Amino acid sequence: MIFLLTKISLEGEWKLQLDERKQGLNLPFQDVINLPGTTSHARKGPKNEIVLIGALTDEYLFEGQAWYSKEITIPEELAGKNCSLYLERTRMTTVWLDGREIGSRNSLNTAHIYELEKLEAGSHTITVRVDNTDYPTKGGHLTSPDTQTNWNGITGRLELQFFGDSSLSDIRLTPDLAARSVRVTGLLKGATEGTVDVVAESFNSKKSHSAPQQEFAVSEGEFSFVYELGSDALLWSEFEPNLYNVSLVLKDGEAGVADRHELIFGLKEFKAAGDKFTINGEKTFLRGKHDGLIFPLTGYAPTDVEEWLRILGIAKSYGMNHYRFHTCCPPEAAFTAADMLGIYMEPELPFWGTITEEADEGHNQAEQDYLISEGYEILRAFGNHPSFVMMSLGNELWGSRTKIDSILKEYKAFDDRHLYTQGSNNHQFMPEILEHDDFFCGVRFSRDRLFRGSYAMCDAPQGHVQTDYPSTMKDYDDQIVPPNFGKEADSDEKAGGSIQIQYGTEAKTVEAGDVSGEWIPQMPVVSHEIGQYATFPNFEEIDKYQGSLKAENFKIFRERLESKGLGHLAGKYFESSGQLAVACYKEELEAAFRSRRLAGFQLLDLQDFSGQGTALVGVLDAFMDSKEMITPEEWRTFCSDAVLLARFPKYNYVAGERFIADVELSWFRSGTPGNLSLHWELSAEDARLAEGSAEANIQAGSNYIDICQLTVDLPVVHRMTPAKLSLWIEGSDIRKSYDLWIYPQLIGSRIDEDEINLFEELSDEALALLEQGKNVLLMPKPESLENAIEGTYCTDFWCYPMFRSISESMNRPVPVGTMGLLIENTHPVFRDFPCEEHSTYPWWSIVQNSKSIIMDGTDREWSPIVQTIDNFERNHKLGFLFECRVGQGKLLVCALDASKAGETPEGRQFLSSLAGYMSSNEFNPQYNASAAELRELIR
């Protein structure tokens, strides 16, 4: 924050003229608008008739030149003073003063500052033209309709700033942790010499601290001096974000105070040390959140600290300590709030594309120069904030590694206070560490060396959360440092040539180039955009869109669902898909905490992403409000600075089997508590089966502690129904729980065909038995069905429409696109297979060996017992398990490979429960179906 001699706020009413055709300065001003704000938020211009499906709809979208004009009055006491016009957070601007053009600015990230002149007292007219077309770069999420929209306006501070004849500028504060001091550099303008009085006082700490005033002589031009804070200076970190107000007062001889600046400062040292980051010498683990500046009430990022405190505070309540801004940089208020809360910030250049050299085809030197200049502007504007610790050159960049590295080198030479990376997930399938990288951010080191739990089908192979039998054993240590390093390498990569990759929201063929093969990163590794587990829309959210943006996409999704006769299930779809997504996130995050060679992750996302097909991937909605899928307290049991973990190979056990779990602790808290006492218990409903205690000795520098091994002989279940168990581990303020399932020892893995009329196809014999009043179980082989959707346990990745399109353009398999199960769990068919309404791990081996039959067009009353939830684009009615009457008989249908499902205890139990239901008097379906209707479905 800068306090000048004085300033005049320009907030309030301005004249407005929209100029879509860019006709020029002489247009009449026929409207007014309040600034700060945008034309859209003020509902100016014609109403937008275009309805977006893949994003929110900007109700009053205006693209073109908008002219803003305001009469100002300069008082006598400010006449003749140096004056600047300050416009925070706008688009490309050109400014006129009293009809005379002053200049233009085009930064999308930082304030536009215009030096006016020494104004005379009296009335003046300031005119600002804002253009939101023909940007010097695509801009990523700064201008994308997927996130904050392509707004037009000025959304931050608008003011005239007045200076004396001499002033300080370009002030940089560089902390020195070891010396407990800060180096102050800058420029003195308008005087040959002067003195700067410096004083620092803490303002947000439990323990107050102030450093004595010190005076430094400065000369015209560049200056540099060291201000001592004292040995008892307070440090800034995520644990204790102690801040100082540093006051710099320039005195210019007899003129007295010529200039005054007050800046927020935090004494800290954020470094890359080996495979981890450190804050003030202590290791930290980045628990990051992606941010694309999604603000659905306004369509643009807030510029007030209070709102950012609310937003970042919510993220911190879910255990986050890090923000990565996708192809954008937030306003200064975000950094200020992060300073106050202890959040590690990583802005990113507004670019998502290819960095080229002059000789390359399609080289755009002007765009590249602009992007590089934006980086310098970001560093100058926000670099003093202690929360600004990292910087990325863009998202998923391709092109010249040499050029990318040269940009890194230049930034590091300009400002070495931050850590830099070449970009987020650069060169996707063939990444490399560059000479000037400080850390690496990506999703794989080669095609098969994955360190993320989920991937799109077009990026296959997919991750362990999507494909592996559920357990808590997975970590990424062997992917980061392979046990057979140097013995094998990806032959496709060695061969070079061209490959087809996902490129933004499209597909592109790129040259693989010279790839070094396998390599080990000798620096911190951060996993990029992990998660992306989709949930079904919550249509009750529609009414929350009371601002610039409207959820027309949600309305269309609701209409599609209702047209299929499934509208009554929307709430259940939302709840059930959400519970599955939470379970997927838990495993994804725990795998990261189990990985001792990983330095952190960047989640995509804690909140819903409003665009790119509408990706509802959050446990919070786009407003950062809870979807009530999980509480922050429960989320922090697997996402915090201290996470208890239990490693065990499976969730489903046979009665009498031995359960073994290795308990460990991921510890990244400040300081060491010494001994940590833990208590654990394994229980079934109200019965405690086993319990115990253990001590964890946490020594200085220890981040991964092996605590104990739990060994429990599970009880013998004499009844036919399985039991659900809960494993609880607690210690101090940290805890962890897991659900387990135990099954009776069933003989065999097949349904007895002597007792049950079992068929794999709807044959004439099966229909004849039904006509005779017999009960029939129809279990078609999944591979034989065409009118069906493949079974998969995990919920859809990101969103189906976007990745269906990408997969089709790349001629690769499209995603399955389903979102878990909706289960009528009170149905008697589950008497011997108790379950929840949503997918849980007992269903994994069952679902993975199944298909769900497409039942579109069937009567609403014919509701599947187990329904697979489809995505909002297709909205198929998908029957995994359903029943009906046919003639005088009763039919139960389940497209399951019984032999494969029967290889697991949970699969055998499910088959047994089906058979028991078939033989019971409870088998009494209500819907009557004809043979012709069934043949149309089961084909």
Secondary structure, 3 states (H helix, E strand, C coil): CCCCCEEEECCEEEEEEEECCCCCCCCCCCEEEEECEECCCCCCCCCCCCCCCCCCEECCCCCCEEEEEEEEEECHHHCCCEEEEEECCECEEEEEECCEEEEEECCCCCCEEEECCCCCCEEEEEEEEEECCCCCCCCHHHCCCCCCCCCCEECCCEEEEEECCCEEEEEEEEEECCCCEEEEEEEEEEEEEEEEEEEEEECCCCCCCEEEEEEEEEEEEEEEEEEECCCCCCCECCCCECCEEEEEEEECHHHCEEEEEEEEECCCCEEEECCEEEECCEEECEEEEEECCCCCCCCCCCCCHHHHHHHHHHHHHCCCCEEEECCCCCCHHHHHHHHHHCCEEECECCCCCEECCCCCCCCCHHHHHHHHHHHHHHHHHHCCCCCECEEECCECCEECHHHHHHHHHHHHHHCCCCEEECCECCCCCCCCCCCCCCCEEECEEECCEECCCCCCHHHCCCCHHHHCCCCCCCCCHHHHCCCCCCCCCCHHHHHCCEEEEEECCEEEEEECCCCCCCCCCCCCEEEEEEECECCCCCHHHHHHCCCCEECHHHHHHHHHHHHCCCHHHHHHHHHHHHHHHHHHHHHHHHHHHHCCCCCEEEEECCECECCCCCECCCCECCCCCECCCCCHHHHCCCCCCEEEEEECCCCEEECCCEEEEEEEEEECCCCCCEEEEEEEEEEECCEEEEEEEEEEEECCCCCEEEEEEEEEECCCCCCCCCEEEEEEEEECCEEEEEEEEEECCCCCCCCCCCCCCEECCCCHHHHHHHHCCCEEEECCCHHHCCCEEECCCCCCECCHHHHHHHHHHCCCCCCCCCCCEEECCCCHHHCCCCCCCCCCHHHHHHHCCEEEEECCCCCCCCCCCEEECCCCCCCCCEEEEEEEEECCEEEEEECECHHHHCCCHHHHHHHHHHHHHHCCCCCCCCCECCHHHHHHHCC
